[in-house]
Amino acid sequence: MASRTFSATRLGKAVATLLLASLCSLASATTPGVRGTDHFGFTVPDTDQAVDFLVDVMGCQAFFTIGPFGPFEDNWMQDNLDVNPRATIPVAHLVRCGNGTNFEIFEYTSPDQRTAQPKNSDIGGHHIAFYVDDLDAAIASMKEQGVTFLGEPHPFTEGPMAGLTWIYFMSPWGMQMELVSAPNGMGYEQTTPDRLWDPRS
């Protein structure tokens, strides 16, 4: 019996050692030096309209523009951006919204450009969420400025997101966006000292 216990103990230590080694390997496999998200890029039909909305309605700050890029006679656009070789970028704007990441807002021309916005259910579907301190006040202000909201605010009352309330709205160019607020924190904070990124911190 003693030898079996000893063998089981050795086996357990060996398994633990292998697990630790694999975890260390996974940790070292991450890209060195990553600090966080620098910017989120998206394409709009009219960059002036998009920047005006983000600045005048959402309170973002416009920094600068870059471009134009193209047209190129070679395949530079395809090789570097995986778009049609004859695509061009007339202009791109860099914008920052509060204590958050930067937006790189592109305006493209391309022979094969699709103009329909992806749905959230489509592969590549996406949305941008803005944190607000007072959800009701934000909704009322935005509605006064003609912003269309989808449904009513939805509070999470249980689970890891308990305490957060959200609502979707539409940008003028048809991109889905969201307002969120969790003034008293979220449920998951009771189970771990780790925290999701929070624009208030």
Rosetta blueprint (number, residue, H / E / L):
1 M L
2 A H
3 S H
4 R H
5 T H
6 F H
7 S H
8 A H
9 T H
10 R H
11 L H
12 G H
13 K H
14 A H
15 V H
16 A H
17 T H
18 L H
19 L H
20 L H
21 A H
22 S H
23 L H
24 C H
25 S H
26 L H
27 A H
28 S H
29 A L
30 T L
31 T L
32 P L
33 G L
34 V L
35 R L
36 G L
37 T L
38 D L
39 H E
40 F E
41 G E
42 F E
43 T E
44 V L
45 P L
46 D L
47 T H
48 D H
49 Q H
50 A H
51 V H
52 D H
53 F H
54 L H
55 V H
56 D H
57 V L
58 M L
59 G L
60 C L
61 Q E
62 A E
63 F E
64 F E
65 T E
66 I E
67 G L
68 P L
69 F E
70 G L
71 P L
72 F L
73 E L
74 D L
75 N L
76 W H
77 M H
78 Q H
79 D H
80 N H
81 L H
82 D L
83 V L
84 N L
85 P L
86 R L
87 A L
88 T E
89 I E
90 P E
91 V E
92 A E
93 H E
94 L E
95 V E
96 R E
97 C L
98 G L
99 N L
100 G L
101 T L
102 N E
103 F E
104 E E
105 I E
106 F E
107 E E
108 Y E
109 T E
110 S L
111 P L
112 D L
113 Q L
114 R L
115 T L
116 A L
117 Q L
118 P L
119 K L
120 N L
121 S L
122 D L
123 I L
124 G L
125 G L
126 H L
127 H L
128 I E
129 A E
130 F E
131 Y E
132 V L
133 D L
134 D L
135 L H
136 D H
137 A H
138 A H
139 I H
140 A H
141 S H
142 M H
143 K H
144 E H
145 Q L
146 G L
147 V L
148 T E
149 F E
150 L E
151 G E
152 E E
153 P E
154 H E
155 P E
156 F L
157 T L
158 E L
159 G L
160 P L
161 M L
162 A L
163 G L
164 L L
165 T E
166 W E
167 I E
168 Y E
169 F E
170 M E
171 S L
172 P L
173 W L
174 G L
175 M L
176 Q E
177 M E
178 E E
179 L E
180 V E
181 S E
182 A L
183 P L
184 N L
185 G L
186 M L
187 G H
188 Y H
189 E H
190 Q H
191 T L
192 T L
193 P L
194 D L
195 R L
196 L L
197 W L
198 D L
199 P L
200 R L
201 S L
